[in-house]
Amino acid sequence: MINEKEIVSYIKELVTIPSPSGYTEEAIKYAAEFMEKRKVPFEITNKGALLASIKGEDDSRHRLLTAHVDTLGAMVKEIKPNGRLKLTLIGGFRWNSVEGEYCKIHTADGTIITGTILINQTSVHVYKNAGDAKRDEETMEVRVDAVVKTKAEMEAMGISVGDFVSFDPRVEVTESGFLKSRHLDDKASVGILLHIVDLISEHKIKLACTTHFLISNNEEIGYGGNSNIPEQTVEYLAVDMGAIGDGQATDEFSVSICAKDSSGPYHYRLRQYLVALAQANAIDYRVDIYPYYGSDASAAIRAGHDVVHGLIGPGIDASHAFERTHLSSLKHTANLILHYVESEMM
């Protein structure tokens, strides 16, 4: 039933919509139009997130699944005298991960101006120690694709401090089944949830209980899904990337089930319940711990919500850089979610 090619089609569309935290209206609009076409009731919250709801067999206790549409990005911090731009980061990433990346500056009047993120001493023919220079807010800049040589000329184009800057996703699917792109964190998971809603609508799948789908829009800055939780919600499952690296169990081919991250352990019984569902349905999974990580589910717990919380997601290589996963990971994650929403509460 799971169609990973349909999931990929949603992801490819989503990653091409610029949506750094604080600039997510178009991405949320995409999700809203999706729900409208399928006649799924939803609302847009005051914070700008989308909350869709599908009634289940049990309407007294609810589940909530969330994935976030906001991404890493930047904002114009300063226009330099020579017309180049200093940036300030949005989200937790390293400057070297975006060096050489194409970007877009989104001006207040809606104009989009392209550029490239570079260190201010790039040319090895001029700067002997260019490779050793520190990459930080002082040394990185945007070379704007416009004939400008001064700050005044740049301001005349409409660029100003506070303009959002988004990164070129460079999305590609390889013949070997890999999906590589920026912003798979967490648009891969959003694409999966949209596919699940598709399946529920198309096949008239009965849900065990009323289930909410929250497309949050501020996760990268720590508070995307900690409010707007219906009071009947008992279980809260964040669908976000699984972190890959040395010492990690997560890979690009399975669904990752998080036991603990920097916020502490996730709910033990829910984790075990998800593992049992995976085992019973031949779903390839890995249980893992993410040492430097937080999710919308952990934000909800910190905000004081009395819910059972969990975290699963596709394994994403090179998180917060140029990311990659495999279609099999998307499929296993979607399968686990589908069996979860069909199953009785633990």
Secondary structure by P-SEA (a helix, b strand, c coil): cccaaaaaaaaaaaaaccccccccaaaaaaaaaaaaaacbbbbbcccbbbbbbbbccccccbbbbbbbcccccccccccccccbbbbbbcccccccccccbbbbbbcccbbbbbbbbbccccccccccccccccccccccccccccccccaaaaaaacccccbbbbccccccccccccccccccccaaaaaaaaaaaaaaaaaccccccbbbbbbcccccccccccccccccccbbbbbbbbbbcccccccccbbbbbcccccccccaaaaaaaaaaaaacbbbbbbbbbcccccaaaaaaaaccccccbbbbcccccccccccccaaaaaaaaaaaaaaaacccc
